[in-house]
Amino acid sequence: MGIIEIKGLAKSFETRSKRKTTKVDAVVGVDLDVAEGEIFGFLGPNGAGKTTTLRMLATLIVPDAGDATIAGADLRTQQARVREAIGYISQGGATYDDATAREELVLQARMHGISKAEAQRRAVTALAAFDLTEYADRQCKTYSGGQRRRVDIAMGIIHEPKIVFLDEPTSGLDPQSRAHMWDEVRRLRSEGMTVFLTTHYLEEADQLCDRVAIIDGGTIVAEGTPDALKREISGDIVTVGVGEDFAEKASEVLTGQDYLSAVEIRDGGRLRLAVEAGETAVPLVMRTLEDAGIATATIEVHRPTLDDVFLTKTGRSLRES
């Protein structure tokens, strides 16, 4: 039995214009099972339904259909128990400009019914754990994006929850701050917490998560470990650079060749080609393009990535969604 079990979760919204009201299905029948103590990634483009799902699991919005059990508590009938078991960190953050990290942490702990003395003790512990002690009594508006995000997460776990929901925890951070945040997430898991995070960063899902569910259009299109998902795609990926002026012509020439299973035009005059074996396909690709009078500027072979998984499942690239 998973610490998070989701069956048929669904949510729609109505958008109104001057002429009509339109129903938009944000989440369509999501089924998930998250094991205790794992880092579970919810990967998908913006607007795929990731945040809506997270907000339902955090009891912030009511599902239209489906059920879920979180840490043994029913999402619909035991919301107070669910809230006791979880920490929720939204994408937008929750810190106030004029408050200090220490003040924010103590206040958050007190809101969970923790005594003043214990709240102060936990704040000291959290500040040290998230490498914030040096800045503890400075106003949050003086912090960097990475420092402020660490305060957000410290606030979300000050009551020591079993499960932490992180909505796009590294969105907008520079690469160094993102790597630091990954270390913090791994530390939470090492301390016994289950981490459920949403992300649209392929590298984040690949390197950080034990398992991943890929969502698109409100529907789960793939689920498994990053390695297992990539192994589902046989063969290699060949990327060919021909320049923007020749990309369309090159795509027409290559489409239908029996040694290619897929051809896609990428930005910058590049083509993505799905092949059975890169070492045999490369000379054939180069010969085909040469015969058509198209020069090859670059050509690379690599194993499938999570972006290739998304492309196979949805017909388009996650990077370009």
C-alpha positions in Angstrom: 0.0 0.0 0.0 1.4 3.4 -1.0 1.6 6.4 1.2 -0.3 8.2 -1.6 -3.0 6.3 -3.5 -5.0 8.1 -6.2 -7.9 6.7 -8.2 -9.7 8.5 -11.0 -8.9 12.0 -9.8 -10.5 14.7 -12.1 -11.1 18.4 -12.1 -12.5 20.8 -14.6 -13.0 24.6 -14.6 -15.3 27.0 -16.4 -13.9 29.9 -18.4 -16.3 32.7 -19.2 -16.2 35.1 -22.1 -18.7 37.7 -23.2 -20.5 35.2 -25.5 -20.2 31.8 -23.8 -19.0 29.6 -21.0 -16.4 26.9 -21.8 -15.6 23.9 -19.7 -11.9 23.1 -19.5 -10.8 19.6 -18.3 -7.6 20.3 -16.2 -7.2 16.8 -14.8 -8.8 13.7 -16.4 -8.9 10.5 -14.3 -5.4 10.4 -12.8 -4.4 7.1 -11.1 -1.1 7.1 -9.1 0.5 5.1 -6.3 3.4 6.7 -4.5 5.6 4.6 -2.2 6.7 5.8 1.2 10.1 7.4 1.3 10.5 8.0 -2.4 11.0 11.2 -4.5 8.2 11.1 -7.0 8.2 13.4 -9.9 5.2 14.8 -11.8 6.7 15.8 -15.2 4.8 17.8 -17.9 4.6 21.1 -19.7 3.0 24.2 -18.3 -0.8 23.7 -18.3 -0.7 19.9 -18.2 -2.5 19.6 -14.9 0.4 19.2 -12.5 -0.5 22.1 -10.1 -4.2 21.3 -10.2 -3.5 17.7 -9.1 -1.2 18.9 -6.3 -3.8 21.4 -5.1 -6.4 18.7 -4.9 -4.1 16.4 -2.9 -3.3 19.3 -0.6 -7.0 19.8 0.1 -6.9 23.3 -1.5 -9.5 22.5 -4.2 -12.2 19.8 -4.2 -12.0 17.1 -6.9 -14.9 16.7 -9.3 -14.4 12.9 -9.3 -12.1 10.3 -8.0 -10.7 9.4 -4.6 -7.3 9.5 -2.8 -5.8 8.3 0.4 -2.8 10.2 1.8 -0.9 8.7 4.7 -3.9 6.6 5.5 -6.4 9.5 5.5 -9.2 9.9 3.0 -8.9 13.0 0.9 -12.6 13.7 0.9 -13.7 12.8 4.4 -10.6 13.3 6.6 -9.1 16.6 5.3 -7.8 17.6 8.7 -5.8 14.4 9.0 -4.5 14.9 5.5 -3.3 18.4 6.4 -1.6 17.2 9.5 0.4 14.7 7.4 1.5 17.0 4.6 3.6 20.0 3.8 2.7 22.0 0.7 5.1 24.5 -0.9 3.5 26.4 -3.8 5.3 27.6 -6.9 4.8 31.2 -6.0 6.2 31.0 -2.5 4.8 32.2 0.8 7.4 34.6 2.4 6.7 38.2 3.1 9.2 40.8 2.0 9.4 42.6 5.4 9.5 39.4 7.6 12.7 37.6 8.5 13.2 33.9 8.0 13.1 33.3 11.7 9.8 35.1 12.1 8.3 33.2 9.2 9.3 29.9 10.6 8.2 30.6 14.2 4.8 31.9 12.9 4.3 28.8 10.7 5.0 26.5 13.5 2.7 28.3 15.8 -0.1 28.1 13.2 0.3 24.3 13.4 -0.4 24.4 17.1 3.2 24.1 18.2 4.2 25.9 21.5 6.2 29.1 21.3 9.3 27.5 22.9 9.2 24.5 20.6 8.5 26.7 17.5 11.6 28.7 18.3 13.6 25.6 18.7 12.4 24.1 15.4 13.1 27.4 13.7 16.8 27.3 14.8 17.1 23.7 13.6 15.5 24.5 10.3 17.6 27.5 9.7 20.8 25.5 10.3 19.5 22.6 8.1 18.8 24.8 5.2 22.0 26.9 5.6 20.1 30.0 6.5 21.4 30.8 9.9 23.6 33.7 8.6 20.5 35.4 7.1 18.0 34.4 9.8 17.2 37.9 11.0 17.4 39.7 7.7 14.2 40.6 5.8 13.3 38.1 3.1 13.3 40.8 0.5 17.1 40.9 0.8 17.5 37.2 0.0 18.4 35.6 -3.3 15.9 33.5 -5.2 17.5 30.3 -3.9 17.7 31.5 -0.3 14.0 32.5 -0.4 13.0 29.2 -1.9 14.8 27.4 0.9 12.8 29.4 3.4 9.6 28.4 1.6 10.5 24.7 2.0 11.6 25.1 5.6 8.2 26.6 6.3 6.5 23.7 4.6 8.2 21.1 6.8 8.4 22.9 10.1 5.6 20.7 11.5 7.6 17.6 10.4 5.1 16.1 7.9 5.2 12.6 6.5 4.8 13.9 2.9 6.1 17.1 1.2 4.4 18.5 -1.9 6.7 20.7 -3.9 5.2 22.7 -6.9 8.0 23.5 -9.3 10.6 23.9 -6.5 13.4 25.1 -8.8 11.5 27.2 -11.3 13.3 30.4 -12.0 16.5 29.4 -10.1 20.0 29.6 -11.6 21.8 26.3 -12.2 23.8 26.5 -8.9 20.8 27.2 -6.8 18.9 24.5 -8.6 21.7 21.9 -7.8 21.6 23.1 -4.1 17.8 22.6 -4.1 18.2 19.1 -5.4 20.5 18.4 -2.5 17.9 19.7 -0.1 15.2 17.5 -1.6 17.4 14.4 -1.3 18.1 15.4 2.4 14.4 15.5 3.1 14.0 12.0 1.7 17.0 10.8 3.7 15.2 12.1 6.9 12.2 9.8 6.1 9.9 12.2 4.2 8.1 11.2 1.0 8.6 14.0 -1.6 6.1 14.6 -4.4 7.3 17.3 -6.8 6.0 18.8 -10.0 8.5 19.9 -12.6 8.8 20.7 -16.3 12.6 20.3 -16.2 13.7 17.1 -17.9 17.1 17.0 -16.1 15.4 17.5 -12.8 13.1 14.5 -13.2 15.9 12.3 -14.6 18.5 13.0 -12.0 16.4 13.6 -8.9 13.4 11.4 -9.0 13.1 7.7 -8.1 10.0 7.4 -10.2 8.2 9.7 -12.7 4.7 10.1 -14.0 4.5 12.1 -17.2 1.2 14.1 -17.6 -0.1 15.8 -20.7 -3.5 17.4 -21.2 -4.6 16.3 -17.7 -3.9 12.6 -18.4 -1.0 10.3 -17.3 0.8 9.2 -20.5 3.7 7.3 -18.9 4.9 6.2 -15.5 8.0 4.4 -14.1 11.6 5.0 -13.2 13.4 7.4 -15.5 15.7 4.5 -16.7 12.7 2.2 -17.3 10.8 4.8 -19.3 13.9 5.5 -21.5 14.4 1.7 -22.1 10.9 1.5 -23.5 12.1 3.4 -26.6 14.3 1.1 -28.7 17.1 2.3 -30.9 19.0 5.6 -31.0 18.3 9.3 -31.6 20.2 11.1 -34.3 20.3 14.9 -34.4 21.3 16.5 -37.6 22.1 20.2 -38.2 21.4 21.4 -41.7 20.5 25.1 -41.1 17.1 26.7 -40.9 17.0 27.4 -44.7 17.2 23.6 -45.5 15.4 22.0 -42.5 12.0 21.7 -44.3 13.6 20.2 -47.5 15.7 17.8 -45.4 12.7 16.7 -43.5 10.8 16.0 -46.8 13.8 14.0 -48.2 14.3 11.9 -45.1 10.6 11.2 -44.3 9.7 7.7 -45.4 13.2 6.4 -45.5 13.0 2.8 -44.3 15.9 3.2 -41.8 14.1 6.0 -40.0 11.0 5.6 -37.7 10.4 9.3 -37.0 11.6 12.7 -38.3 11.0 16.0 -36.4 12.2 19.5 -37.1 13.8 21.2 -34.1 14.8 24.9 -33.5 18.0 26.1 -35.1 17.7 24.1 -38.3 18.1 20.7 -36.6 16.3 17.5 -37.3 15.6 14.8 -34.7 15.6 11.3 -36.2 14.6 8.1 -34.5 16.6 5.1 -35.8 17.2 1.5 -34.9 21.0 1.7 -34.8 22.9 5.0 -34.9 26.1 3.6 -36.3 24.4 2.2 -39.4 21.9 5.1 -39.9 24.4 8.0 -39.8 26.1 7.2 -43.1 22.7 6.6 -44.8 21.4 9.9 -43.5 24.5 11.8 -44.7 24.3 10.1 -48.2 20.6 10.8 -48.5 21.1 14.5 -47.7 24.2 14.8 -49.9 22.3 13.3 -52.9 19.6 16.0 -52.3 22.3 18.7 -52.3 21.9 19.4 -48.5 25.1 19.9 -46.5 25.3 18.4 -43.0 26.7 20.9 -40.5 26.6 18.6 -37.4 25.4 15.1 -36.7 25.1 13.5 -33.2 23.9 10.1 -31.9 22.5 9.7 -28.4 20.4 7.3 -26.3 16.7 8.2 -25.7 15.9 10.8 -23.0 12.8 11.6 -21.1 12.0 14.2 -23.8 12.1 11.4 -26.3 9.7 9.4 -24.1 7.4 12.4 -24.1 7.7 12.8 -27.8 6.9 9.1 -28.4 3.8 9.3 -26.1 2.4 12.7 -27.3 3.9 13.4 -30.7 5.7 16.5 -29.7 8.7 17.5 -27.6 8.4 18.5 -24.0 11.1 21.1 -24.5 9.0 22.9 -27.1 5.6 22.5 -25.5 
